[in-house]
Amino acid sequence: MGVQSPADWPILVIAVIGSILLVELGRRVLNRVGRKWALAQHLVEHCTWPAFTVAAVVAFNLVFGPGMLGDSASERGLAGSIERVLGLVTIGAVTWLIIQATYALTDVVLDRLVLVEGERNRRARRIMTQIALVRRIAAAVIIVVALGAMLFSFPQVRALGAGLLASAGIAGAVVGIAAQPTIGNVLAGLQLAFSDALRLDDVVVVEEEWGRIEELTLTYVVLRLWDERRLVLPVSYFTQNPFENWTRHGSRVLAVVYLRVDWSVPVPKVREALYEFLQGNPLWDQKDWTLQVTDVLANGLVELRALMSAADSPSSWDLKCDVREFLVNYVRDNYPDALPRFRVETPETRVGLSWTRDRE
């Protein structure tokens, strides 16, 4: 029941200020509790401004009455318009608060999943991807419901409801045809998230570009490339085109380094040195490693392949660089005769003469 006298404006101001102070008190309490309670911290981060807005608007809406602007027809008409606007703002503010509270609740779960490492990391990233998409869908649904509530708060819109429902079939078909690409992307996003084909932080190779999945929405995917560039692709791309996923079944990655050297290289010695180096390198996960002669090249060199495992793709890249540098230095410093060289046969060498003999 609204206040009916213009003299009651101070009561309205006091009510608004009091509601804001009440929210501020709650914020301070949650801020103090948030040092030990993660949910309180996220509520403060997400819900402070929405809560201030809801408190002020609701207090204003409860106290404001049609007679506060006067008793004339025009003043009452203006007051009615203000009440209608306040109703719309209230719906919008409450919707904002609900969405932000939903994000605060899910952030608590996401924070815990980020800390998961090892073999459980793949499952944690799958859940993170699904939560991120589901809360976007929930936010979109809440916004649509709020817009519907705003529209149906107008008597004219309610009167047109029957006519709109009668033409809903034709309108739905037209909208469906026009929005077919968007709807396809949304369905593709849901398919990727719940089929576990793609997850946040997955390492993928797309269009010959290597990077990590930084953001996965209902309509597009953001790939953070190794050089910090961003490649943005529609979600439907990943359902219609092949791509490499290096962390599909786990975050471990095998690193491979090739070395082309002369036949005189002592492979067992190089293998022992590599193993000793890996034991002292923190990037190696202490699991897989090997050094093999994998090919004899047409140019007279032999190909050595060093293979070792790492916990994830960034560690794999750094480990490959470290191993490559170590092998180059080791062969150069200890077995210089095994460095890559090309042999040329001349008439002199064919008959046993040295090609370095001085000619007079």
Disulfide bonds with the S-S distance in Angstrom:
none
